[in-house]
Amino acid sequence: MQNSSNLLLDIRDLEVSYGAIKALRKVSLQVMPGELVCLIGANGAGKSTLLKSIAGLLPSQGSIHFSGQCIRSQPAHSLVSQGLALVPEGRGIFGEMSVFENLQMGAYHRHDKAGIKQDIEHAYSLFPRLAERQQQPAGTLSGGEQQMVAIARALMSKPRLLLLDEPSMGLAPLLVKKILEVIATINSEGVSVLLVEQNANAALSLASRGYVMEHGEITLQDSAQNLLHNPAVKDAYLGG
């Protein structure tokens, strides 16, 4: 386990229950500054529950530290201003608002007008298609374009840690490639990333380290390269 003083995100023995059902059991996971870490596992393993817990959307037991501060009981909106942003599964965009308005909403806690304008331009440079559709209602965009809006909106909060929940789900292969390339670019620009992704091969190819989750527990953690070549991981998640 990493030295806690060097960690951006440090989760220890996290537990989440839905009534009598334990969704997370003693989960421990760490992210270093600048890292891209992936979390893989089958549907229902608890991956989305973990991200929602980190983001302050679900009550939990255990320890969540972000930049050395305990954040487990803090409300979600306060975590955004501290540098933590979630792109949820299903995107959660504001469908009746324009692309531009969605990006503005991502910066709701900021007051640096020049910086906001600059970051919107940067988002358009990452996703040129959004620049072309900036006045279009976001709900009328394709699924891939909506995913771009969701990621760009999260970036507008200037996160130090970006939580991504299944960003490639339901997208055509070309769009998946584009989204994954942008995630790599975001990480190269200094944003740490915790990526939940069903496309285990793609996720491990991007990441430096990975965790495997089964039935609400972390069952394996290793470098991404070692996980890619692990026979059990290959059989379960990489199509043998």
TATA-V148420 format. One record per backbone hydrogen bond with DSSP energy under -0.5 kcal/mol. CO is the residue of the C=O (numbers start at 1). NH is the residue of the N-H. If there is no record, write none. Layout:
co/nh
CO/NH
CO/NH
This chain:
co/nh
3/6
4/7
6/33
8/67
9/31
10/65
11/29
12/63
14/27
15/61
16/23
16/24
17/19
18/21
20/22
21/18
21/23
24/16
24/26
27/14
29/11
31/8
31/9
32/35
35/37
35/193
36/208
36/209
37/195
38/211
39/197
40/213
42/45
45/216
46/50
47/51
48/52
49/53
50/54
51/55
52/57
52/58
53/56
56/76
61/15
63/12
64/71
64/72
65/10
66/69
69/66
71/74
75/78
75/79
76/79
76/80
77/81
78/82
79/83
79/84
80/83
83/160
83/161
85/163
86/88
87/165
88/91
90/92
93/95
94/97
95/139
97/138
98/102
99/103
100/104
101/105
102/106
103/107
104/107
105/108
107/110
111/113
112/116
113/117
114/118
115/119
116/120
117/121
118/122
119/123
120/124
121/125
122/126
123/127
127/130
127/131
128/132
129/133
131/134
133/99
133/136
134/100
136/99
137/140
138/141
142/146
143/147
144/148
145/149
146/150
147/151
148/152
149/153
150/154
151/155
152/156
154/157
155/158
160/192
161/85
161/163
162/164
162/194
163/87
163/165
164/166
164/196
166/169
168/171
172/175
172/176
173/177
174/178
175/179
176/180
177/181
178/182
179/183
180/184
181/185
182/186
183/187
184/188
185/189
186/191
187/190
190/192
192/162
193/37
193/195
194/164
194/196
195/39
195/197
196/166
196/167
198/200
199/203
200/204
201/205
202/206
203/207
208/224
209/38
210/222
211/40
212/219
212/220
214/217
216/25
217/214
217/219
220/212
222/210
223/227
224/228
225/229
227/230
230/234
231/235
232/236
233/237
233/238
234/238
234/240
